[in-house]
Amino acid sequence: MQTKVLFVHTPTPVTRFTGRAGGMDFDRANVGPLDTRTTFASAHILASFLRERLPAAGLEPQIEGIMNMRALPPEWEGANRLSADSPYYRKVKEIPYAGGTMEIGWLGAPMDWLAAEIRRLQPEVVVLTANFRFEAEVQSDVIRTIKSVNPAAKILMGGRDASFEPAYYLRAGTDVIFREDENAYVGEVARRFFEGKPLEGIPGIAYLQANGAVHIGERNRARINDLPLPDLTLKLVGRPDLQVTFAHELYTESQDGPLPGGVSTPLFHAFTSRGCANNCDFCTSAATKYDVMFAEKVTALLTHLTANGIKTVCSAEDEVLGRILWLGDRGRELLFHYFNTIKRLGLAIEFPNGLRPSAFLKKGVNSGLVVDEELIDLAFKHDLKNGAFVGTYRTFIGLERPFSAPAGKSLRKLAPWQDQLKIYEAIASRKIPVIGFGVILPLHYDDSTTPAIFDELRQNLGELKALIANASGGATAVRFGIFCETPLPGTRNWKDFTQIPSEPRDLQDPNLWHYFVPKGRGYSKMWDKRMRLLADIDEPGLASWLASGDYAT
């Protein structure tokens, strides 16, 4: 039986603030992430699984390609993303917030275009990915559109938010959720759908039972060395306005924004390890088994990417340096192989999920800890070959809490602040083009302690900014992400989070559930001080973020 499959990359949800904060006036300023040209990596991996597993279930996959609804034509990218006359932005609603309003909208191809493509292709299977809570409502809009045109289409979904909160998406119309994107049982699920048989007994999935109850199976993660190489033959469909053939040709930005000069595209999000042994309360990967690719598979993956025209790798790993932290000497060998293969193949790379500072420390000859200069060289030395950047051009580093730890917050995985400064000075001395530093503010505002946190942050981040400028000779741009602690499904914070403030109730809206908007007690004060701090320490970065959603370009 031939089975038509379509992947859909949903529009980007937009959050725009009108009001006053930090002594500044805002008029529909963007205050959330805007990812329009990032990789839909899970689609490429699952496509390989479908080609591998559907035939074994008696189904012949006909993969139509990806309808990328969030990518915009070049003339509407960058500062023009939110132009008043953009045909790609649709206002959805307004939410009262901090004495002003948050406007919520969708950025990308209109839903009518999706309806037309579903009507034209009549796919039996449509695949979506829901990684973030703030995308939940736009995902629901996409699901409704698909089902209104083709009620018989089976909607399969993966992604972290869907995995941890499946009931929301199932009741919106999703037929089955794979609690890991690359679920090995996709062939069996498809076969039972088309034979009209129940899904009972299939591991790692969530679905609605006949009585309306939600069945949630245990997460079933394949070993990383068993994953197929991503399918980079997927075509772009339903977007004649973009004038490209292959879907990956649109992948020209990371979640940290446009690429610095000399860095070539397309780029692709890839991981050669996943999981993290730490148990941070805000992270969905906390306390998960650390799994790393063998050297041979790393070589095969990176060679496969370059053979298919990929010029830049965007690391999607939870803990790249975990090889050193948890695998000892063997891990160090694997890490050296990883970086050396990237450079040998002429690839550029960035680390938007972050590199852990403390991993760059090692025991000194006599006593104490010293900066691991060899590892710094490995990770951050770069080159230009035929005008193209090779090596690391940008990294995110989670400072997390560079202020006195609140009661009950463990900072055991972080190096002391003065040791961190030595590490950052060493990194900047390699003249990496961009470093983005991230800080996580407490969930709630406390009049007795929070103002002192902001004073300490202003001092520490100012010191850090000056140190980077001096060590790099001005060659390294610094951007700061001042994030707000946000309880995410699947985290310890989510389990501990029993209620949010009643002022206003609309703070429960999923569109606000990203790291850029405070939601705890005293959120208005936190919002005001956060915006003031950003303006004080990184005015150019703030201006870019308000205009186009890029905080670390």
Secondary structure, 3 states (H helix, E strand, C coil): CEEEEEEEECCEEEEEEEEEECCEEEEEEECCCCCCCCCCHHHHHHHHHHHHHCHHHCCEEEEEEEEECCCCCHHHCHHHCCCCCCCCEEEEEEEEECCEEEEEEEECCCHHHHHHHHHHHCCCEEEEECCCHHHHHHHHHHHHHHHHHCCCCEEEEECHHHHHCHHHHHHHCCCEEECCCCCCCHHHHHHHHHHCCCCCCCCCEEEECCCCCEEECCCCCCCHHHCCCCCCCCEECCCCCCCCCEHHHHCCCECCECCCCCCCCCEEEECCEEEECCCCCCCCCCCEEEEECCHHHHHHHHHHHHHCCCCEEEECCCCCCHHHHHHHHHHHHHHHHHHHHHHHCCCEEEECCCCCHHHHEEECCCCCEEECHHHHHHHHCCEEECCEEEEEEEEEEEEECCCCCCCCCCCCCCCCHHHHHHHHHHHHHCCCCEEEEEEEECCCCCCCCHHHHHHHHHHHHHHHHHHHHHHHCCCCEEEEEEEECCCCCCCHHHHHCCCCCCCCHHHHCHHHCCCCCCCCCCHHHHHHHHHHHHHHHCHHHHHHHHHHCCCCC
